[in-house]
Amino acid sequence: MANSRPKVVVVSNRLGSFGGGERWVCEMAARLKEKLELSIINPISDKDVVRMDEERLSRLFNIKDIKVTRLKCLGIRHRFHGNIDLTVLLPTLHGLAALNDAVANSDVVYELSFNPFILFWSMFFAGLHGKRFILGLHNPDFLVGESGKKSGIFGRIMQRILLKCVKEMHVQTKSQMSLLLKAGYSGKKYYIPHYLYFRISEKDANSYGKDFDVLLTGRLSVYQKGIDLLEKIVEETLSKDKKVHFTIIGSGEGGGILKLLEKKHKANVSYLGFVSDYELKKRYMKSSLFILTSRYETPGLSLLEAQSYGMPAIAFDVMGPRDIMTKNVQGELIKPFDTDKFADRIISFKGKFTDREGYRRIRIEIWSTINKRYDESAFVNKFEEMIKG
């Protein structure tokens, strides 16, 4: 393996769902396809939420030359311990045969999917064929019990099995590293932080709108992303200041809540749903303040993207945001889950926005901080080193 490109099979969730993890796979593959011989396992079922056509996705990220194996599954919708919605995937016999062949023809299995049966069979085939197995901690619900949050019985059992059986894990934040240590994990840990997918110029970081606009973007999971908390924050903010405007971008189960919120506050809330990268970049450039209402993250890609444009942020002081927002200039972390104080800080920040010169200096310092800290080349080098062992 030392004298040739290592063969790596990446076991993803459905690429077309295009959440943070799926985008990470595409971005990583585009950057490392010359250094690693990559192939991707793409589980599919008739219950999937598909946000982007996968042929278009392949062209967009220039990964047409990477083998993508469609793993056919039966999908069953299920809610775990009352707040986590998941489509459980049961691979067909044909799908299992394809997964077995892909693992057998690899040197390293990098697992992104925490879908229980996909994860089990990937581990099984890796053990059967004597392949290295690396679990990438892209799922924010793993180790959630170690952070003081409620975790169901199934989640605790699955966590214990993984901590005992998986010998190598890739973490993206220092919070994850601490949680692994707290959980007693004794395997090999690779700390490789996220990175910026695109570089924003100083000029673009200064191209913000004249009106005060609060932005939230991301996958709209009600519990994990705190869409129920967002609803309270919007209501409490507008009860005190009718001149604040909120723009919300994304799709998911929380969309229904946001449609009703938009209908109730037509002049103050714009819910745009899932948008193109072009439109998203325009909104990042136009907006004044980014908010993240998540109960936990790994690490919080939308927050990282917003701050790469120099946008200050307000978020709850939880894992993910606290790993990104390490300097006071980046914004404010609010005690979980004080929605009233969160609303007050939004209104308070509106006052800072009126000082145009001071606000400009804040954006430039945030832009500079994030661009230095989340360098792409560092990620590429560390990820390649991890794979080569």
FITI-138131 format. One record per residue (C-alpha): y, z, x; residue number from 1. Coordinates in steps of 0.05 Angstrom, whole numbers, plus 5000, padded with zeros to 4 digits. Example, Ala and Ser with C-alpha at 12.3 -4.5 7.8 and 13.67 -1.06 7.14 Angstrom:
BEGIN
FITI   north     up   east     k
FITI    4910   5156   5246     1
FITI    4979   5143   5273     2
END
This chain:
BEGIN
FITI   north     up   east     k
FITI    5000   5000   5000     1
FITI    5047   5012   5059     2
FITI    5047   4939   5081     3
FITI    5057   4907   5013     4
FITI    5094   4919   4948     5
FITI    5061   4977   4911     6
FITI    5033   4958   4843     7
FITI    5065   5002   4790     8
FITI    5048   5002   4716     9
FITI    5104   5033   4675    10
FITI    5080   5061   4608    11
FITI    5140   5058   4563    12
FITI    5156   5070   4490    13
FITI    5171   5008   4450    14
FITI    5224   4970   4490    15
FITI    5255   4940   4428    16
FITI    5273   5010   4401    17
FITI    5323   5009   4458    18
FITI    5337   5083   4464    19
FITI    5359   5115   4529    20
FITI    5289   5116   4559    21
FITI    5273   5044   4541    22
FITI    5339   5020   4570    23
FITI    5323   5060   4633    24
FITI    5258   5020   4640    25
FITI    5294   4954   4635    26
FITI    5350   4973   4682    27
FITI    5301   5003   4733    28
FITI    5256   4942   4730    29
FITI    5315   4894   4742    30
FITI    5335   4933   4805    31
FITI    5266   4947   4834    32
FITI    5226   4884   4817    33
FITI    5235   4857   4888    34
FITI    5212   4922   4920    35
FITI    5155   4940   4873    36
FITI    5103   4897   4837    37
FITI    5119   4922   4767    38
FITI    5084   4913   4701    39
FITI    5104   4947   4635    40
FITI    5061   4973   4578    41
FITI    5099   4962   4513    42
FITI    5066   5000   4454    43
FITI    5079   4967   4386    44
FITI    5063   4984   4314    45
FITI    5087   4963   4245    46
FITI    5124   5030   4238    47
FITI    5171   5020   4297    48
FITI    5247   5019   4292    49
FITI    5267   4956   4330    50
FITI    5340   4951   4350    51
FITI    5336   4892   4397    52
FITI    5292   4831   4400    53
FITI    5248   4838   4461    54
FITI    5254   4765   4484    55
FITI    5330   4774   4484    56
FITI    5322   4840   4520    57
FITI    5280   4806   4573    58
FITI    5334   4753   4584    59
FITI    5390   4804   4583    60
FITI    5360   4845   4639    61
FITI    5330   4786   4677    62
FITI    5260   4814   4676    63
FITI    5225   4751   4650    64
FITI    5181   4749   4712    65
FITI    5154   4820   4700    66
FITI    5089   4824   4662    67
FITI    5097   4861   4596    68
FITI    5033   4879   4560    69
FITI    5038   4892   4485    70
FITI    4995   4953   4469    71
FITI    4975   4946   4396    72
FITI    4974   5011   4358    73
FITI    4968   5040   4288    74
FITI    5032   5079   4273    75
FITI    5034   5143   4232    76
FITI    5101   5177   4218    77
FITI    5100   5251   4229    78
FITI    5150   5309   4235    79
FITI    5134   5359   4289    80
FITI    5151   5433   4277    81
FITI    5202   5416   4225    82
FITI    5256   5379   4264    83
FITI    5228   5324   4309    84
FITI    5211   5258   4277    85
FITI    5159   5216   4314    86
FITI    5116   5156   4299    87
FITI    5048   5176   4327    88
FITI    5014   5116   4358    89
FITI    4939   5107   4356    90
FITI    4919   5050   4404    91
FITI    4870   4998   4377    92
FITI    4807   4983   4417    93
FITI    4840   4919   4441    94
FITI    4901   4959   4462    95
FITI    4859   5010   4500    96
FITI    4824   4954   4537    97
FITI    4891   4925   4557    98
FITI    4917   4993   4580    99
FITI    4853   5005   4620   100
FITI    4859   4938   4655   101
FITI    4932   4949   4672   102
FITI    4918   5018   4702   103
FITI    4857   4993   4740   104
FITI    4899   4938   4772   105
FITI    4955   4985   4794   106
FITI    4968   5033   4851   107
FITI    5013   5081   4812   108
FITI    5020   5097   4738   109
FITI    5091   5118   4719   110
FITI    5089   5148   4649   111
FITI    5151   5149   4607   112
FITI    5120   5156   4538   113
FITI    5104   5225   4510   114
FITI    5071   5196   4449   115
FITI    5008   5240   4449   116
FITI    4952   5189   4447   117
FITI    4988   5139   4493   118
FITI    4999   5195   4543   119
FITI    4927   5220   4538   120
FITI    4896   5152   4550   121
FITI    4943   5135   4607   122
FITI    4923   5200   4642   123
FITI    4850   5188   4627   124
FITI    4848   5118   4655   125
FITI    4890   5139   4716   126
FITI    4838   5194   4730   127
FITI    4780   5146   4717   128
FITI    4805   5095   4767   129
FITI    4833   5145   4818   130
FITI    4906   5124   4810   131
FITI    4968   5166   4824   132
FITI    4999   5189   4759   133
FITI    5073   5207   4756   134
FITI    5104   5234   4692   135
FITI    5177   5218   4683   136
FITI    5213   5272   4644   137
FITI    5254   5227   4599   138
FITI    5235   5263   4535   139
FITI    5285   5319   4519   140
FITI    5233   5356   4476   141
FITI    5188   5371   4536   142
FITI    5201   5442   4563   143
FITI    5248   5455   4505   144
FITI    5213   5522   4494   145
FITI    5230   5543   4565   146
FITI    5304   5535   4548   147
FITI    5301   5586   4493   148
FITI    5295   5536   4436   149
FITI    5240   5539   4384   150
FITI    5177   5500   4401   151
FITI    5118   5487   4355   152
FITI    5046   5505   4369   153
FITI    5027   5433   4384   154
FITI    5086   5425   4431   155
FITI    5067   5489   4469   156
FITI    4994   5467   4476   157
FITI    5014   5398   4500   158
FITI    5062   5428   4549   159
FITI    5009   5474   4579   160
FITI    4961   5416   4587   161
FITI    5012   5373   4622   162
FITI    5036   5428   4668   163
FITI    4965   5442   4689   164
FITI    4938   5370   4694   165
FITI    4996   5328   4718   166
FITI    5004   5333   4793   167
FITI    5070   5295   4801   168
FITI    5133   5296   4758   169
FITI    5200   5261   4763   170
FITI    5260   5302   4738   171
FITI    5330   5275   4726   172
FITI    5371   5339   4724   173
FITI    5374   5406   4760   174
FITI    5363   5439   4692   175
FITI    5296   5405   4686   176
FITI    5277   5427   4756   177
FITI    5294   5499   4738   178
FITI    5254   5495   4673   179
FITI    5193   5469   4711   180
FITI    5197   5527   4759   181
FITI    5205   5576   4701   182
FITI    5144   5546   4668   183
FITI    5103   5558   4731   184
FITI    5092   5485   4749   185
FITI    5061   5480   4819   186
FITI    5055   5404   4826   187
FITI    5100   5357   4865   188
FITI    5171   5350   4836   189
FITI    5218   5291   4851   190
FITI    5291   5302   4834   191
FITI    5320   5233   4824   192
FITI    5383   5235   4781   193
FITI    5406   5181   4733   194
FITI    5455   5128   4758   195
FITI    5509   5083   4730   196
FITI    5483   5018   4701   197
FITI    5550   4984   4712   198
FITI    5612   4998   4754   199
FITI    5678   5006   4718   200
FITI    5742   4986   4754   201
FITI    5800   5034   4760   202
FITI    5841   4986   4718   203
FITI    5790   4988   4661   204
FITI    5787   5064   4665   205
FITI    5862   5063   4651   206
FITI    5857   5013   4593   207
FITI    5854   5064   4537   208
FITI    5885   5058   4468   209
FITI    5952   5086   4445   210
FITI    5923   5125   4387   211
FITI    5881   5188   4394   212
FITI    5809   5169   4377   213
FITI    5747   5213   4385   214
FITI    5682   5177   4402   215
FITI    5609   5195   4395   216
FITI    5553   5146   4413   217
FITI    5477   5151   4418   218
FITI    5412   5155   4380   219
FITI    5426   5193   4316   220
FITI    5369   5244   4314   221
FITI    5393   5298   4267   222
FITI    5365   5359   4304   223
FITI    5365   5339   4378   224
FITI    5431   5301   4376   225
FITI    5462   5353   4330   226
FITI    5485   5305   4275   227
FITI    5486   5364   4227   228
FITI    5532   5400   4276   229
FITI    5575   5337   4282   230
FITI    5585   5337   4207   231
FITI    5611   5409   4209   232
FITI    5656   5393   4269   233
FITI    5687   5333   4234   234
FITI    5699   5373   4170   235
FITI    5729   5432   4208   236
FITI    5773   5387   4251   237
FITI    5801   5349   4192   238
FITI    5814   5412   4152   239
FITI    5863   5431   4207   240
FITI    5890   5363   4229   241
FITI    5888   5300   4186   242
FITI    5912   5256   4243   243
FITI    5848   5259   4284   244
FITI    5803   5197   4279   245
FITI    5729   5196   4295   246
FITI    5688   5134   4314   247
FITI    5612   5141   4313   248
FITI    5564   5090   4342   249
FITI    5488   5090   4339   250
FITI    5429   5088   4292   251
FITI    5374   5134   4271   252
FITI    5356   5184   4217   253
FITI    5426   5215   4219   254
FITI    5457   5151   4194   255
FITI    5454   5174   4122   256
FITI    5495   5236   4137   257
FITI    5547   5194   4173   258
FITI    5553   5142   4118   259
FITI    5569   5197   4068   260
FITI    5619   5228   4118   261
FITI    5653   5160   4127   262
FITI    5657   5151   4051   263
FITI    5688   5220   4042   264
FITI    5739   5210   4099   265
FITI    5754   5135   4098   266
FITI    5818   5142   4137   267
FITI    5790   5187   4191   268
FITI    5717   5168   4203   269
FITI    5689   5100   4224   270
FITI    5613   5095   4228   271
FITI    5595   5029   4263   272
FITI    5519   5036   4269   273
FITI    5484   5000   4327   274
FITI    5530   4954   4365   275
FITI    5525   4905   4423   276
FITI    5539   4925   4495   277
FITI    5603   4884   4492   278
FITI    5628   4922   4431   279
FITI    5606   4989   4461   280
FITI    5646   4976   4524   281
FITI    5708   4959   4483   282
FITI    5701   5026   4446   283
FITI    5693   5065   4511   284
FITI    5756   5033   4537   285
FITI    5795   5045   4473   286
FITI    5776   5117   4459   287
FITI    5812   5180   4482   288
FITI    5760   5235   4480   289
FITI    5684   5234   4480   290
FITI    5643   5286   4443   291
FITI    5569   5302   4448   292
FITI    5539   5349   4396   293
FITI    5468   5350   4423   294
FITI    5427   5414   4425   295
FITI    5395   5390   4491   296
FITI    5393   5326   4532   297
FITI    5359   5293   4593   298
FITI    5412   5283   4618   299
FITI    5457   5251   4565   300
FITI    5465   5177   4581   301
FITI    5521   5165   4531   302
FITI    5562   5222   4561   303
FITI    5551   5194   4631   304
FITI    5572   5124   4608   305
FITI    5635   5151   4574   306
FITI    5655   5190   4636   307
FITI    5644   5129   4680   308
FITI    5705   5101   4642   309
FITI    5743   5165   4659   310
FITI    5739   5192   4588   311
FITI    5743   5268   4583   312
FITI    5690   5301   4540   313
FITI    5673   5362   4498   314
FITI    5600   5382   4491   315
FITI    5558   5444   4479   316
FITI    5539   5483   4541   317
FITI    5466   5462   4542   318
FITI    5419   5427   4590   319
FITI    5442   5355   4602   320
FITI    5517   5362   4591   321
FITI    5522   5421   4638   322
FITI    5488   5379   4692   323
FITI    5540   5324   4685   324
FITI    5603   5364   4670   325
FITI    5608   5406   4733   326
FITI    5684   5401   4744   327
FITI    5737   5429   4697   328
FITI    5774   5362   4696   329
FITI    5714   5329   4662   330
FITI    5727   5367   4597   331
FITI    5700   5430   4565   332
FITI    5631   5459   4550   333
FITI    5629   5500   4485   334
FITI    5585   5560   4473   335
FITI    5524   5536   4431   336
FITI    5534   5523   4373   337
FITI    5604   5544   4356   338
FITI    5628   5486   4313   339
FITI    5694   5519   4296   340
FITI    5714   5527   4369   341
FITI    5689   5456   4383   342
FITI    5737   5431   4329   343
FITI    5794   5473   4357   344
FITI    5784   5443   4426   345
FITI    5787   5373   4398   346
FITI    5854   5389   4366   347
FITI    5878   5423   4430   348
FITI    5859   5362   4472   349
FITI    5900   5318   4425   350
FITI    5960   5355   4453   351
FITI    5941   5335   4524   352
FITI    5936   5263   4503   353
FITI    6010   5261   4486   354
FITI    6026   5273   4560   355
FITI    6010   5201   4581   356
FITI    6020   5211   4655   357
FITI    5978   5274   4657   358
FITI    5924   5241   4615   359
FITI    5923   5181   4662   360
FITI    5911   5228   4722   361
FITI    5853   5262   4685   362
FITI    5819   5196   4672   363
FITI    5825   5171   4743   364
FITI    5797   5236   4771   365
FITI    5738   5235   4723   366
FITI    5725   5161   4738   367
FITI    5726   5174   4813   368
FITI    5681   5235   4808   369
FITI    5627   5201   4766   370
FITI    5626   5137   4807   371
FITI    5616   5175   4871   372
FITI    5563   5222   4844   373
FITI    5518   5172   4806   374
FITI    5509   5117   4857   375
FITI    5457   5063   4842   376
FITI    5433   5053   4913   377
FITI    5414   5126   4920   378
FITI    5370   5121   4857   379
FITI    5336   5057   4881   380
FITI    5320   5086   4950   381
FITI    5294   5152   4923   382
FITI    5252   5119   4868   383
FITI    5220   5072   4918   384
FITI    5205   5130   4965   385
FITI    5172   5168   4907   386
FITI    5127   5110   4890   387
FITI    5107   5097   4963   388
FITI    5091   5171   4968   389
END
